[in-house]
Amino acid sequence: MSGNGTRRRALAACTFAALACALALGAGTVRAWSRHAIATAPALAGVAAVAQAAPVKVEPIEDFLSAQGERLAQVLDQQEAWARAHLPSYAPRPEALRFTAAGATDAAELRRRFVAAVRIAPDVRLALFVQPAPGAAAAPSRPGLAPRDVTTLERDSTSAGTLFAALRAGETVAPLDVLASASDEPDYGLDIGLFEDNGTAHGRAYGFGKQPFGNPALDFGSQAPFHMGFHHEAWIVYKAAGFLKRTQPEYRIHLWATLARHALRSGHDYWGWRFAGWALHYLQDLAQPYHARVLPGVGTARMLWINTLHLAGLPGARDRAVTLVSNRHLAFENFARTALLAAYRGERDAALLLDALAGRGAWGDERAAAGPVPDPVPGAGAPWDDAAPRERVSRSAAAAAAALDRVIAASLPARYVDDPGFEFGNAGPGIDLYALLAREAPARRDAMLAALAPRLAEYGAHTRAFVRALLEARDARGASEGPASGR
């Protein structure tokens, strides 16, 4: 091995470390897909076991915990043992947080103990609610809820544009409505302030250590390590920036899936579907290429050049690279959300997105009655297992990241994706990139739709695979906890 080769690898490592740290400190918004509910519902509309399931009885979390307290202690102990055995980056739950129902004086105390045991923010709302589909009015018997009643985030512009309808304890609701609505909920504050340097009492108690990346001073930034999974970078990336391995979506997926299955099997279907929606959120986040790769579109040669400039006291190239990646991430999110809303409004050009989510037509992950059809979604037909989030969902998203980044750079307005002097995150509400392209550059809108559709096809296929595995596990009385066995 030559000395020159060793020096090149060292330079690459330094470069990536500088870029990764800069990106981490600049990551204020870490949404993967804004408004998961509007994508989850069409993805599952064709799954009869969900879409045609009998309505379920709504119950507050306190009622579920009171009924299942003793058994939940065993379920969470099993989950903890699984996480310690199977997840190398897992931060073990402190023993002081172990859930137990014994000695709890009231339902509020049970809720406090449960929240601590699953290590989510103590101020989470856990309101009883659903999201009506875009364009649909809430049922007259269901009053509206303000965003502050469902989310703890004060500057959550996407939730501000969402309609929430209140549920009453004891009423019944369609499982698909619960599942789709809950798939958005982890973005409402569940993972905020959980690290010891976030300035919160629970962050100091939860045992996750210091925040590995994302800005610990920003409320939304602190959830980044729970919603991103950088599992498929080059070896030199991890050598330079080992902190990127400290991500937790696999833990969250398995935790909520374990609780979902237990709730479904114990007759608490409302919380079964709601926990399942929470698990889906993290799975779906991993399907977003900007959550599976740190710097899409930045190759090794460019990193070396940026590093040379940085070492020479010229950090501008590094800063520009970070800003552009962040802007493209946010612009892609905006286009995906506004295009889906256009599809819900019946706009013909955006309709292919609903087909992609549902696995219909060219995007079919099913098999046609006349015989096999080509499967455009890698791994869509494979049974779900505990390795799927990393080995199928995240791997495929990471592989698609560079090509997607090129389409975004070529198709969206240069001001938003190619101007390092502009920060998309500070642009304020009201930007609708789908409408803008439809009006001013239909060909570039079509290029973006063509790039987005396969990403949503995978989103839908993985969503269905997870839910079907969960239902099979619910019905297999002798199986172990979790949506599927063993990794």
Secondary structure as GFF3:
##gff-version 3
##sequence-region A 1 487
A	DSSP	alpha_helix	3	26	.	.	.	ID=ss1
A	DSSP	alpha_helix	37	44	.	.	.	ID=ss2
A	DSSP	alpha_helix	48	51	.	.	.	ID=ss3
A	DSSP	beta_strand	56	57	.	.	.	ID=ss4
A	DSSP	alpha_helix	61	86	.	.	.	ID=ss5
A	DSSP	three_ten_helix	95	97	.	.	.	ID=ss6
A	DSSP	alpha_helix	107	117	.	.	.	ID=ss7
A	DSSP	beta_strand	129	130	.	.	.	ID=ss8
A	DSSP	beta_strand	144	145	.	.	.	ID=ss9
A	DSSP	three_ten_helix	147	149	.	.	.	ID=ss10
A	DSSP	alpha_helix	157	160	.	.	.	ID=ss11
A	DSSP	beta_strand	164	166	.	.	.	ID=ss12
A	DSSP	beta_strand	172	173	.	.	.	ID=ss13
A	DSSP	alpha_helix	175	182	.	.	.	ID=ss14
A	DSSP	three_ten_helix	185	188	.	.	.	ID=ss15
A	DSSP	alpha_helix	201	205	.	.	.	ID=ss16
A	DSSP	three_ten_helix	220	223	.	.	.	ID=ss17
A	DSSP	alpha_helix	224	227	.	.	.	ID=ss18
A	DSSP	alpha_helix	235	240	.	.	.	ID=ss19
A	DSSP	three_ten_helix	242	245	.	.	.	ID=ss20
A	DSSP	alpha_helix	249	265	.	.	.	ID=ss21
A	DSSP	alpha_helix	269	286	.	.	.	ID=ss22
A	DSSP	alpha_helix	289	292	.	.	.	ID=ss23
A	DSSP	alpha_helix	300	311	.	.	.	ID=ss24
A	DSSP	alpha_helix	316	344	.	.	.	ID=ss25
A	DSSP	three_ten_helix	348	350	.	.	.	ID=ss26
A	DSSP	alpha_helix	351	358	.	.	.	ID=ss27
A	DSSP	three_ten_helix	361	363	.	.	.	ID=ss28
A	DSSP	alpha_helix	388	388	.	.	.	ID=ss29
A	DSSP	pi_helix	389	394	.	.	.	ID=ss30
A	DSSP	alpha_helix	395	411	.	.	.	ID=ss31
A	DSSP	alpha_helix	414	417	.	.	.	ID=ss32
A	DSSP	three_ten_helix	424	426	.	.	.	ID=ss33
A	DSSP	alpha_helix	433	440	.	.	.	ID=ss34
A	DSSP	alpha_helix	442	475	.	.	.	ID=ss35
###
